[in-house]
Each structure stands twice: as C-alpha cells, then as structure tokens.
Amino acid sequence: MTTLTEEILAFNKARGWTEGNRDARNLAISVSLEASELLEHFQWMSGEQAIAKNREGIIEEASDVYIYLLQLADVAGFDLDEAAHSKIRKNALKYPVPAGEHE
C-alpha cells in the first residue's frame, strides 16, 4: 500500500495540493463526502440494480473514498492495511463464530 500512497502524494504534490487543506480533519470530511456520493448510486434501487446501472460511478466513488482514507492514514501516521488486519482480529474476538457453525 505504500506505493499507492506514494503515488497519491506525488499526484497531489505535482498539482500543488499538498498545503493548506491536507490535514486529518479535512481528509476525514472528504471521506464522508465521497462516501455520500457513493451512496447516491444506490438510492431508490436494490444493490444489484445499482451495480448493473452505475458500476463505473460506484467504482470511481469507492476509489475516491479509498484515496482519501490512504491520505488520512498517512497524515495521522498509521498503516491502513495493518490497521484493517488488526480490526479484523479484534472483531473475531468480539464476534466469535458460534459453536457448531463453519467459518
């Protein structure tokens, strides 16, 4: 993931987008805004219908969310990939597989 984060940072730097609004607060807001744009593709239809009708838009908005999350992780100083793995392990302890059920 480091390579993708580096590519995003280089993209921003080349355009002069590294100063000013690139802080944790603004990046968190941007994650929320892009997630809302992602939701718009699903409004008033089933998930299957939305994907069939808006696949490219969904991909683009999901990518925007991901890009802002990577930037937020960079600014906040954590590895998003490792944080996700840690969260999965934590959730496995919090929500164990019920006895007798298969994983």
VMD Tcl script that builds the backbone (N, CA, C; Angstrom):
set m [mol new atoms 309]
animate dup $m
set s [atomselect $m all]
$s set {name element resname resid chain x y z} {
  {N N MET 1 A 0.828 -1.194 0.000}
  {CA C MET 1 A 0.000 0.000 0.000}
  {C C MET 1 A 0.871 1.255 0.000}
  {N N THR 2 A 2.090 1.118 0.457}
  {CA C THR 2 A 2.988 2.271 0.495}
  {C C THR 2 A 3.153 2.867 -0.903}
  {N N THR 3 A 3.285 2.019 -1.916}
  {CA C THR 3 A 3.476 2.510 -3.278}
  {C C THR 3 A 2.274 3.331 -3.735}
  {N N LEU 4 A 1.065 2.870 -3.441}
  {CA C LEU 4 A -0.129 3.619 -3.826}
  {C C LEU 4 A -0.196 4.950 -3.088}
  {N N THR 5 A 0.103 4.949 -1.803}
  {CA C THR 5 A 0.114 6.201 -1.042}
  {C C THR 5 A 1.149 7.159 -1.620}
  {N N GLU 6 A 2.322 6.652 -1.956}
  {CA C GLU 6 A 3.361 7.489 -2.554}
  {C C GLU 6 A 2.899 8.061 -3.892}
  {N N GLU 7 A 2.183 7.265 -4.683}
  {CA C GLU 7 A 1.663 7.740 -5.965}
  {C C GLU 7 A 0.636 8.854 -5.755}
  {N N ILE 8 A -0.224 8.689 -4.767}
  {CA C ILE 8 A -1.228 9.714 -4.457}
  {C C ILE 8 A -0.545 11.002 -4.008}
  {N N LEU 9 A 0.450 10.871 -3.132}
  {CA C LEU 9 A 1.155 12.055 -2.637}
  {C C LEU 9 A 1.894 12.769 -3.759}
  {N N ALA 10 A 2.508 12.019 -4.672}
  {CA C ALA 10 A 3.203 12.624 -5.813}
  {C C ALA 10 A 2.213 13.332 -6.734}
  {N N PHE 11 A 1.056 12.726 -6.960}
  {CA C PHE 11 A 0.000 13.331 -7.765}
  {C C PHE 11 A -0.413 14.675 -7.171}
  {N N ASN 12 A -0.645 14.687 -5.851}
  {CA C ASN 12 A -1.047 15.922 -5.172}
  {C C ASN 12 A 0.057 16.976 -5.209}
  {N N LYS 13 A 1.282 16.547 -4.987}
  {CA C LYS 13 A 2.411 17.482 -4.972}
  {C C LYS 13 A 2.588 18.146 -6.337}
  {N N ALA 14 A 2.458 17.379 -7.407}
  {CA C ALA 14 A 2.619 17.912 -8.761}
  {C C ALA 14 A 1.586 18.996 -9.072}
  {N N ARG 15 A 0.476 18.968 -8.377}
  {CA C ARG 15 A -0.588 19.928 -8.613}
  {C C ARG 15 A -0.656 21.020 -7.544}
  {N N GLY 16 A 0.287 20.988 -6.619}
  {CA C GLY 16 A 0.313 21.984 -5.561}
  {C C GLY 16 A -0.773 21.788 -4.519}
  {N N TRP 17 A -1.230 20.550 -4.358}
  {CA C TRP 17 A -2.323 20.256 -3.429}
  {C C TRP 17 A -1.829 19.738 -2.086}
  {N N THR 18 A -0.583 19.988 -1.746}
  {CA C THR 18 A -0.031 19.425 -0.508}
  {C C THR 18 A -0.135 20.379 0.675}
  {N N GLU 19 A -0.443 21.600 0.428}
  {CA C GLU 19 A -0.515 22.583 1.510}
  {C C GLU 19 A -1.962 22.918 1.836}
  {N N GLY 20 A -2.165 23.513 2.976}
  {CA C GLY 20 A -3.481 24.041 3.320}
  {C C GLY 20 A -4.455 23.027 3.875}
  {N N ASN 21 A -5.225 22.407 3.010}
  {CA C ASN 21 A -6.341 21.582 3.445}
  {C C ASN 21 A -5.996 20.110 3.680}
  {N N ARG 22 A -4.748 19.745 3.550}
  {CA C ARG 22 A -4.363 18.342 3.732}
  {C C ARG 22 A -4.061 18.074 5.209}
  {N N ASP 23 A -5.109 18.076 6.001}
  {CA C ASP 23 A -4.966 17.749 7.419}
  {C C ASP 23 A -6.019 16.700 7.764}
  {N N ALA 24 A -5.894 16.105 8.937}
  {CA C ALA 24 A -6.767 14.993 9.319}
  {C C ALA 24 A -8.245 15.375 9.255}
  {N N ARG 25 A -8.579 16.547 9.747}
  {CA C ARG 25 A -9.980 16.979 9.768}
  {C C ARG 25 A -10.563 17.067 8.361}
  {N N ASN 26 A -9.870 17.760 7.478}
  {CA C ASN 26 A -10.377 17.931 6.121}
  {C C ASN 26 A -10.403 16.624 5.343}
  {N N LEU 27 A -9.431 15.769 5.579}
  {CA C LEU 27 A -9.438 14.475 4.905}
  {C C LEU 27 A -10.573 13.589 5.411}
  {N N ALA 28 A -10.858 13.629 6.714}
  {CA C ALA 28 A -11.988 12.872 7.261}
  {C C ALA 28 A -13.300 13.382 6.677}
  {N N ILE 29 A -13.431 14.677 6.544}
  {CA C ILE 29 A -14.626 15.253 5.920}
  {C C ILE 29 A -14.743 14.769 4.479}
  {N N SER 30 A -13.628 14.758 3.765}
  {CA C SER 30 A -13.637 14.319 2.373}
  {C C SER 30 A -14.038 12.852 2.254}
  {N N VAL 31 A -13.599 12.013 3.190}
  {CA C VAL 31 A -14.016 10.602 3.194}
  {C C VAL 31 A -15.535 10.527 3.283}
  {N N SER 32 A -16.108 11.279 4.202}
  {CA C SER 32 A -17.558 11.271 4.394}
  {C C SER 32 A -18.293 11.787 3.164}
  {N N LEU 33 A -17.807 12.861 2.581}
  {CA C LEU 33 A -18.447 13.420 1.390}
  {C C LEU 33 A -18.413 12.437 0.226}
  {N N GLU 34 A -17.272 11.805 0.018}
  {CA C GLU 34 A -17.161 10.842 -1.077}
  {C C GLU 34 A -18.012 9.604 -0.804}
  {N N ALA 35 A -18.107 9.184 0.463}
  {CA C ALA 35 A -18.962 8.049 0.810}
  {C C ALA 35 A -20.425 8.392 0.519}
  {N N SER 36 A -20.811 9.635 0.758}
  {CA C SER 36 A -22.173 10.066 0.440}
  {C C SER 36 A -22.415 10.032 -1.061}
  {N N GLU 37 A -21.413 10.428 -1.835}
  {CA C GLU 37 A -21.541 10.353 -3.296}
  {C C GLU 37 A -21.670 8.897 -3.745}
  {N N LEU 38 A -20.967 8.003 -3.082}
  {CA C LEU 38 A -21.101 6.571 -3.361}
  {C C LEU 38 A -22.530 6.112 -3.087}
  {N N LEU 39 A -23.093 6.540 -1.980}
  {CA C LEU 39 A -24.464 6.158 -1.618}
  {C C LEU 39 A -25.488 6.615 -2.649}
  {N N GLU 40 A -25.246 7.752 -3.262}
  {CA C GLU 40 A -26.198 8.269 -4.259}
  {C C GLU 40 A -26.452 7.257 -5.374}
  {N N HIS 41 A -25.451 6.466 -5.712}
  {CA C HIS 41 A -25.604 5.478 -6.781}
  {C C HIS 41 A -26.564 4.351 -6.397}
  {N N PHE 42 A -26.845 4.200 -5.105}
  {CA C PHE 42 A -27.707 3.128 -4.620}
  {C C PHE 42 A -29.111 3.612 -4.253}
  {N N GLN 43 A -29.321 4.913 -4.319}
  {CA C GLN 43 A -30.602 5.466 -3.884}
  {C C GLN 43 A -31.743 4.968 -4.762}
  {N N TRP 44 A -32.805 4.498 -4.108}
  {CA C TRP 44 A -34.063 4.089 -4.732}
  {C C TRP 44 A -33.959 2.833 -5.582}
  {N N MET 45 A -32.961 1.987 -5.338}
  {CA C MET 45 A -32.871 0.720 -6.078}
  {C C MET 45 A -32.122 -0.301 -5.239}
  {N N SER 46 A -32.245 -1.543 -5.619}
  {CA C SER 46 A -31.524 -2.600 -4.902}
  {C C SER 46 A -30.030 -2.505 -5.215}
  {N N GLY 47 A -29.241 -3.183 -4.426}
  {CA C GLY 47 A -27.803 -3.207 -4.674}
  {C C GLY 47 A -27.471 -3.765 -6.049}
  {N N GLU 48 A -28.162 -4.826 -6.427}
  {CA C GLU 48 A -27.931 -5.444 -7.735}
  {C C GLU 48 A -28.277 -4.489 -8.870}
  {N N GLN 49 A -29.402 -3.790 -8.725}
  {CA C GLN 49 A -29.798 -2.821 -9.752}
  {C C GLN 49 A -28.778 -1.687 -9.850}
  {N N ALA 50 A -28.342 -1.207 -8.699}
  {CA C ALA 50 A -27.385 -0.095 -8.675}
  {C C ALA 50 A -26.083 -0.476 -9.367}
  {N N ILE 51 A -25.596 -1.673 -9.077}
  {CA C ILE 51 A -24.339 -2.113 -9.697}
  {C C ILE 51 A -24.514 -2.276 -11.198}
  {N N ALA 52 A -25.631 -2.844 -11.609}
  {CA C ALA 52 A -25.886 -3.019 -13.041}
  {C C ALA 52 A -25.983 -1.671 -13.758}
  {N N LYS 53 A -26.589 -0.692 -13.110}
  {CA C LYS 53 A -26.821 0.609 -13.741}
  {C C LYS 53 A -25.639 1.571 -13.576}
  {N N ASN 54 A -24.975 1.515 -12.432}
  {CA C ASN 54 A -23.992 2.549 -12.075}
  {C C ASN 54 A -22.606 2.000 -11.744}
  {N N ARG 55 A -22.245 0.876 -12.295}
  {CA C ARG 55 A -20.986 0.205 -11.916}
  {C C ARG 55 A -19.778 1.144 -11.966}
  {N N GLU 56 A -19.603 1.850 -13.048}
  {CA C GLU 56 A -18.428 2.721 -13.189}
  {C C GLU 56 A -18.441 3.855 -12.168}
  {N N GLY 57 A -19.596 4.450 -11.946}
  {CA C GLY 57 A -19.705 5.505 -10.946}
  {C C GLY 57 A -19.413 4.991 -9.547}
  {N N ILE 58 A -19.887 3.772 -9.254}
  {CA C ILE 58 A -19.625 3.154 -7.952}
  {C C ILE 58 A -18.135 2.915 -7.764}
  {N N ILE 59 A -17.499 2.407 -8.804}
  {CA C ILE 59 A -16.047 2.166 -8.746}
  {C C ILE 59 A -15.299 3.476 -8.503}
  {N N GLU 60 A -15.676 4.522 -9.224}
  {CA C GLU 60 A -14.994 5.806 -9.075}
  {C C GLU 60 A -15.173 6.386 -7.674}
  {N N GLU 61 A -16.386 6.345 -7.149}
  {CA C GLU 61 A -16.627 6.914 -5.814}
  {C C GLU 61 A -15.970 6.073 -4.727}
  {N N ALA 62 A -16.004 4.750 -4.863}
  {CA C ALA 62 A -15.317 3.891 -3.895}
  {C C ALA 62 A -13.814 4.166 -3.921}
  {N N SER 63 A -13.280 4.404 -5.110}
  {CA C SER 63 A -11.859 4.738 -5.239}
  {C C SER 63 A -11.542 6.066 -4.568}
  {N N ASP 64 A -12.422 7.039 -4.718}
  {CA C ASP 64 A -12.221 8.330 -4.047}
  {C C ASP 64 A -12.183 8.155 -2.532}
  {N N VAL 65 A -13.099 7.348 -1.996}
  {CA C VAL 65 A -13.110 7.083 -0.547}
  {C C VAL 65 A -11.771 6.470 -0.138}
  {N N TYR 66 A -11.334 5.478 -0.886}
  {CA C TYR 66 A -10.084 4.774 -0.589}
  {C C TYR 66 A -8.882 5.728 -0.638}
  {N N ILE 67 A -8.845 6.570 -1.660}
  {CA C ILE 67 A -7.735 7.523 -1.802}
  {C C ILE 67 A -7.690 8.484 -0.614}
  {N N TYR 68 A -8.847 9.006 -0.206}
  {CA C TYR 68 A -8.863 9.902 0.949}
  {C C TYR 68 A -8.507 9.164 2.235}
  {N N LEU 69 A -8.941 7.908 2.384}
  {CA C LEU 69 A -8.574 7.128 3.574}
  {C C LEU 69 A -7.067 6.911 3.644}
  {N N LEU 70 A -6.445 6.622 2.507}
  {CA C LEU 70 A -4.991 6.440 2.495}
  {C C LEU 70 A -4.273 7.730 2.881}
  {N N GLN 71 A -4.780 8.862 2.394}
  {CA C GLN 71 A -4.173 10.139 2.764}
  {C C GLN 71 A -4.363 10.436 4.246}
  {N N LEU 72 A -5.541 10.130 4.776}
  {CA C LEU 72 A -5.796 10.326 6.201}
  {C C LEU 72 A -4.850 9.476 7.036}
  {N N ALA 73 A -4.675 8.224 6.638}
  {CA C ALA 73 A -3.751 7.344 7.361}
  {C C ALA 73 A -2.331 7.895 7.317}
  {N N ASP 74 A -1.931 8.423 6.173}
  {CA C ASP 74 A -0.592 8.998 6.042}
  {C C ASP 74 A -0.416 10.181 6.982}
  {N N VAL 75 A -1.379 11.100 6.977}
  {CA C VAL 75 A -1.302 12.293 7.830}
  {C C VAL 75 A -1.331 11.907 9.313}
  {N N ALA 76 A -2.167 10.920 9.655}
  {CA C ALA 76 A -2.300 10.511 11.051}
  {C C ALA 76 A -1.185 9.560 11.488}
  {N N GLY 77 A -0.395 9.077 10.541}
  {CA C GLY 77 A 0.769 8.262 10.866}
  {C C GLY 77 A 0.471 6.807 11.195}
  {N N PHE 78 A -0.455 6.198 10.453}
  {CA C PHE 78 A -0.678 4.766 10.654}
  {C C PHE 78 A -0.794 4.070 9.309}
  {N N ASP 79 A -0.552 2.766 9.336}
  {CA C ASP 79 A -0.646 1.929 8.147}
  {C C ASP 79 A -2.072 1.400 8.071}
  {N N LEU 80 A -2.816 1.832 7.070}
  {CA C LEU 80 A -4.223 1.456 6.957}
  {C C LEU 80 A -4.389 -0.046 6.768}
  {N N ASP 81 A -3.504 -0.668 6.020}
  {CA C ASP 81 A -3.570 -2.112 5.805}
  {C C ASP 81 A -3.412 -2.857 7.129}
  {N N GLU 82 A -2.416 -2.489 7.905}
  {CA C GLU 82 A -2.199 -3.130 9.204}
  {C C GLU 82 A -3.348 -2.832 10.159}
  {N N ALA 83 A -3.864 -1.615 10.122}
  {CA C ALA 83 A -4.988 -1.261 10.980}
  {C C ALA 83 A -6.208 -2.116 10.649}
  {N N ALA 84 A -6.447 -2.367 9.369}
  {CA C ALA 84 A -7.579 -3.206 8.962}
  {C C ALA 84 A -7.384 -4.641 9.429}
  {N N HIS 85 A -6.170 -5.173 9.287}
  {CA C HIS 85 A -5.894 -6.528 9.779}
  {C C HIS 85 A -6.110 -6.606 11.292}
  {N N SER 86 A -5.651 -5.609 12.001}
  {CA C SER 86 A -5.830 -5.561 13.455}
  {C C SER 86 A -7.302 -5.516 13.831}
  {N N LYS 87 A -8.080 -4.737 13.091}
  {CA C LYS 87 A -9.515 -4.616 13.363}
  {C C LYS 87 A -10.233 -5.939 13.107}
  {N N ILE 88 A -9.844 -6.651 12.065}
  {CA C ILE 88 A -10.439 -7.962 11.788}
  {C C ILE 88 A -10.156 -8.919 12.946}
  {N N ARG 89 A -8.917 -8.920 13.439}
  {CA C ARG 89 A -8.571 -9.784 14.583}
  {C C ARG 89 A -9.383 -9.396 15.813}
  {N N LYS 90 A -9.529 -8.102 16.059}
  {CA C LYS 90 A -10.316 -7.619 17.199}
  {C C LYS 90 A -11.782 -8.034 17.058}
  {N N ASN 91 A -12.328 -7.894 15.850}
  {CA C ASN 91 A -13.718 -8.288 15.616}
  {C C ASN 91 A -13.918 -9.790 15.777}
  {N N ALA 92 A -12.903 -10.577 15.416}
  {CA C ALA 92 A -13.005 -12.029 15.572}
  {C C ALA 92 A -13.143 -12.405 17.046}
  {N N LEU 93 A -12.460 -11.679 17.919}
  {CA C LEU 93 A -12.595 -11.924 19.358}
  {C C LEU 93 A -13.937 -11.439 19.882}
  {N N LYS 94 A -14.378 -10.309 19.386}
  {CA C LYS 94 A -15.635 -9.713 19.848}
  {C C LYS 94 A -16.850 -10.491 19.343}
  {N N TYR 95 A -16.739 -11.015 18.128}
  {CA C TYR 95 A -17.841 -11.750 17.495}
  {C C TYR 95 A -17.372 -13.127 17.056}
  {N N PRO 96 A -17.182 -14.037 18.005}
  {CA C PRO 96 A -16.685 -15.368 17.627}
  {C C PRO 96 A -17.717 -16.147 16.807}
  {N N VAL 97 A -17.228 -17.099 16.037}
  {CA C VAL 97 A -18.108 -17.948 15.276}
  {C C VAL 97 A -18.880 -18.819 16.264}
  {N N PRO 98 A -20.204 -18.841 16.158}
  {CA C PRO 98 A -20.997 -19.656 17.091}
  {C C PRO 98 A -20.596 -21.125 17.008}
  {N N ALA 99 A -20.632 -21.800 18.134}
  {CA C ALA 99 A -20.273 -23.216 18.206}
  {C C ALA 99 A -21.125 -24.013 17.221}
  {N N GLY 100 A -20.495 -24.922 16.502}
  {CA C GLY 100 A -21.214 -25.764 15.572}
  {C C GLY 100 A -21.378 -25.181 14.183}
  {N N GLU 101 A -20.987 -23.915 13.986}
  {CA C GLU 101 A -21.083 -23.289 12.664}
  {C C GLU 101 A -19.712 -23.269 12.009}
  {N N HIS 102 A -19.693 -23.346 10.707}
  {CA C HIS 102 A -18.445 -23.363 9.948}
  {C C HIS 102 A -18.064 -21.941 9.557}
  {N N GLU 103 A -16.758 -21.742 9.450}
  {CA C GLU 103 A -16.258 -20.432 9.021}
  {C C GLU 103 A -16.330 -20.283 7.545}
}
mol reanalyze $m
mol bondsrecalc $m
mol representation Tube
mol addrep $m
